Amino acid sequence: MPVSLPDRPDLSEADVLLLRQVAGGHLIDPISRATGLAAKAVNPAVEALTARLGTPYRHRAAALGAAWGWVRPEDVPVSHPTGEALLPRHKQVLAGLVAGEDPRATAKRLGLAESSVRTYLQTIMRILGVRTRQQATALAVLTGIVPLSALGNGWPDTWLSATTSPPAQQQAS
């Protein structure tokens, strides 16, 4: 039986392209070149996009984009992952990031110091071979490091790889 995902918002092709750039951790000038937006229009466009996705955070938008099938593995550049396994605590911290928690909220939930959470995030990004939180969250969803339920209420307690068809097709009306 196919896994049911929450309804996804309608995004234009331009929105999806912008979301892929955000998930890839790209900076303003590369996003401007890829999307055709003026450099000064990139941040307002990203803010409008994240608002349509129901989050103020770029890293959560990247995770949602991966879960809904807009962000693909090839959109998330990885450079020199260490090959080390993520520890359970790393996965707990990463799940908080996917959920849209800031380090303070994650620290409180896990009973850690905020500085410890920030150190865990640096370690996670080094292990994964990414340089931004957007890349880390998209990769976490795409590769099944965290279950879809990390995205919050309404998301199934399964991994993206366990879905029987791409999320974009599952949500067709």
C-alpha positions in Angstrom: 0.0 0.0 0.0 1.5 3.4 -1.0 2.6 5.7 1.8 0.4 8.8 2.1 2.2 12.1 2.4 0.8 15.5 3.5 -0.6 17.6 0.7 2.1 19.6 -1.0 1.7 23.2 -2.0 1.6 24.1 -5.7 5.0 25.4 -6.9 5.8 26.7 -10.3 8.8 25.4 -12.3 10.7 28.6 -11.3 9.9 27.9 -7.6 11.2 24.3 -7.9 14.4 25.5 -9.5 14.9 28.1 -6.7 14.2 25.4 -4.1 16.8 23.1 -5.7 19.3 25.9 -5.6 18.5 26.6 -1.9 18.8 22.9 -1.1 22.2 22.8 -2.9 23.5 25.4 -0.5 24.2 27.8 -3.3 24.9 31.5 -2.6 23.2 34.5 -4.0 25.2 35.0 -7.2 25.0 31.3 -8.3 21.3 31.3 -7.5 20.9 34.5 -9.6 22.6 33.0 -12.6 20.7 29.7 -12.3 17.3 31.2 -11.9 17.6 34.5 -13.9 16.6 36.5 -10.8 18.5 39.7 -10.1 20.9 39.2 -7.2 18.9 41.7 -5.1 15.7 39.7 -5.7 17.1 36.3 -4.6 16.6 36.7 -0.8 13.0 38.1 -1.1 12.2 35.2 -3.5 13.6 32.6 -1.1 11.6 34.2 1.8 8.4 34.0 -0.3 9.2 30.4 -1.3 9.8 29.3 2.3 6.6 31.0 3.4 4.7 29.1 0.7 6.2 25.9 2.2 5.1 26.9 5.7 8.5 27.5 7.2 10.8 30.5 7.8 13.8 28.3 7.6 15.8 27.4 4.4 17.1 24.2 5.9 13.5 23.0 6.6 12.4 24.1 3.1 15.2 21.9 1.7 14.1 18.9 3.7 10.4 19.4 2.6 11.5 19.8 -1.0 13.3 16.4 -0.8 10.4 14.7 0.9 7.9 16.0 -1.7 10.2 15.0 -4.6 11.2 18.4 -5.8 14.8 18.2 -4.6 16.8 15.3 -6.1 20.1 13.7 -5.0 21.9 15.4 -7.9 20.7 18.8 -6.5 22.7 18.4 -3.3 26.5 18.6 -3.9 28.6 16.4 -1.6 32.3 16.8 -1.3 34.5 14.3 0.5 32.2 12.6 3.0 34.2 10.9 5.6 32.5 7.5 5.4 32.0 7.5 9.2 28.7 6.4 10.5 26.5 8.9 12.2 25.9 8.1 15.8 22.4 8.0 17.3 22.9 11.4 18.9 24.0 12.8 15.5 20.7 11.5 14.0 18.7 13.1 16.9 20.3 16.4 16.3 19.8 16.1 12.5 16.2 15.2 13.0 15.7 18.4 15.0 17.2 20.4 12.2 14.9 18.7 9.6 12.0 19.5 11.9 13.0 23.2 11.8 14.3 23.4 15.4 17.0 25.9 16.1 20.1 24.7 18.1 18.6 26.1 21.3 15.3 24.1 20.9 17.3 21.0 20.0 19.5 21.4 23.0 16.5 21.7 25.3 14.8 18.7 23.8 17.9 16.5 24.1 19.1 17.9 27.5 22.3 19.3 26.0 24.1 22.6 26.0 23.5 24.7 22.9 27.2 24.7 22.2 27.2 20.9 22.1 24.4 20.9 19.5 26.4 23.4 17.4 29.4 21.1 17.6 27.3 18.1 16.7 26.0 20.0 13.6 29.6 20.8 12.5 30.5 17.1 12.9 27.4 16.0 11.0 28.2 18.3 8.1 31.8 17.1 8.0 30.8 13.4 8.0 28.2 14.0 5.3 30.6 16.1 3.2 28.3 19.1 3.0 28.9 22.7 3.9 25.4 24.0 4.7 22.4 23.1 6.8 20.2 23.1 3.7 22.4 20.4 2.1 22.5 18.4 5.4 18.7 18.3 5.8 18.0 17.5 2.1 20.6 14.7 2.2 19.2 13.4 5.5 15.7 13.0 3.9 16.9 11.8 0.5 19.2 9.1 2.0 16.9 8.0 4.8 19.2 9.1 7.6 16.0 10.4 9.3 12.5 9.2 8.9 9.9 11.4 7.2 8.2 11.7 10.6 11.0 14.1 11.5 9.3 16.7 9.3 6.4 16.9 11.9 2.7 16.0 12.2 1.1 14.3 9.3 4.3 12.8 8.0 4.6 9.0 8.0 7.0 7.2 10.3 8.9 5.7 7.3 11.9 6.6 5.2 11.7 8.3 1.8 13.4 5.2 0.3 10.5 3.1 1.6 7.8 4.9 -0.4 6.6 2.8 -3.4 6.6 5.7 -5.9 8.1 9.1 -6.1 6.3 11.6 -3.8 5.5 13.9 -6.7 3.4 11.1 -8.3 1.8 10.1 -5.0 0.3 13.5 -4.6 -1.2 13.7 -8.0 -4.9 14.7 -7.8 
